[in-house]
Amino acid sequence: MTKAQTIKPFDNESDCLQMGDLTIENRLDRVSLFGSLDITRDREGLALARLLKEVLDLTLRELEGAELPARITREAGDSVENPFA
């Protein structure tokens, strides 16, 4: 996975953005957010809040500009045998 300064939502299956303990992963059919993020009341918190807003704004722009189905069907991922088992 590529760690980027920001992502272009739904553009690829490889971009990943790390913000504190919050991870934003780009996929062709979704943008996944997991983890947590502390937005502190300081300049660093302001920068994180702006970056998160930018990613969400880009995601909204992509969704609002596309013809969307009511709901997509998400396929189950391939399971991989644990090489350490």
C-alpha positions in Angstrom: 0.0 0.0 0.0 1.2 3.5 -0.8 1.1 6.1 2.0 0.1 9.4 0.4 -0.4 13.0 1.6 -4.0 12.7 0.5 -5.9 10.3 -1.7 -8.0 10.5 -4.8 -11.1 8.5 -3.6 -12.1 5.5 -5.6 -9.1 5.9 -7.9 -7.1 2.8 -7.0 -6.7 -0.1 -4.6 -3.4 1.0 -3.2 -3.4 4.5 -1.6 -3.5 4.7 2.1 -3.4 7.7 4.3 -2.3 7.5 8.0 -3.4 10.3 10.4 -2.4 9.5 13.9 -4.1 6.1 14.6 -6.7 6.7 11.9 -6.1 4.9 8.6 -7.9 5.8 5.4 -7.7 3.2 2.7 -8.7 3.8 -0.9 -10.5 1.2 -2.9 -12.3 1.2 -6.2 -15.7 0.7 -4.6 -15.2 2.3 -1.2 -13.1 4.4 1.1 -12.5 2.8 4.4 -11.7 4.6 7.6 -10.7 2.8 10.8 -8.8 3.6 14.0 -9.0 6.9 15.9 -7.8 10.4 15.6 -7.3 13.0 18.3 -7.8 16.5 17.0 -6.2 18.6 19.6 -6.9 22.3 20.2 -3.6 23.5 18.6 -2.0 24.0 15.2 -1.4 20.3 14.8 -5.0 19.6 15.5 -6.1 22.2 13.0 -3.8 20.7 10.3 -5.3 17.2 11.0 -8.8 18.5 10.9 -8.2 20.3 7.6 -6.6 17.1 6.1 -9.6 15.0 7.2 -12.0 17.5 5.8 -10.1 17.6 2.5 -10.3 13.8 2.2 -14.0 13.8 3.0 -14.7 16.7 0.6 -12.9 14.8 -2.2 -14.9 11.7 -1.4 -18.2 13.7 -1.4 -17.2 15.4 -4.7 -16.6 12.0 -6.3 -19.9 10.6 -5.0 -22.0 13.6 -5.9 -20.5 13.7 -9.5 -21.2 10.0 -10.3 -24.3 8.1 -11.2 -24.6 5.8 -8.3 -26.6 2.6 -7.7 -28.8 2.4 -4.6 -26.3 0.0 -3.1 -23.3 -2.0 -4.2 -22.6 -5.6 -3.4 -19.3 -6.1 -1.7 -17.5 -9.2 -2.6 -15.8 -11.2 0.2 -12.0 -11.0 0.0 -9.8 -14.0 -0.8 -8.6 -15.8 2.2 -4.9 -16.4 2.5 -3.3 -19.2 4.5 -1.3 -18.0 7.4 2.3 -18.5 6.6 3.3 -18.4 10.3 0.8 -21.1 11.4 
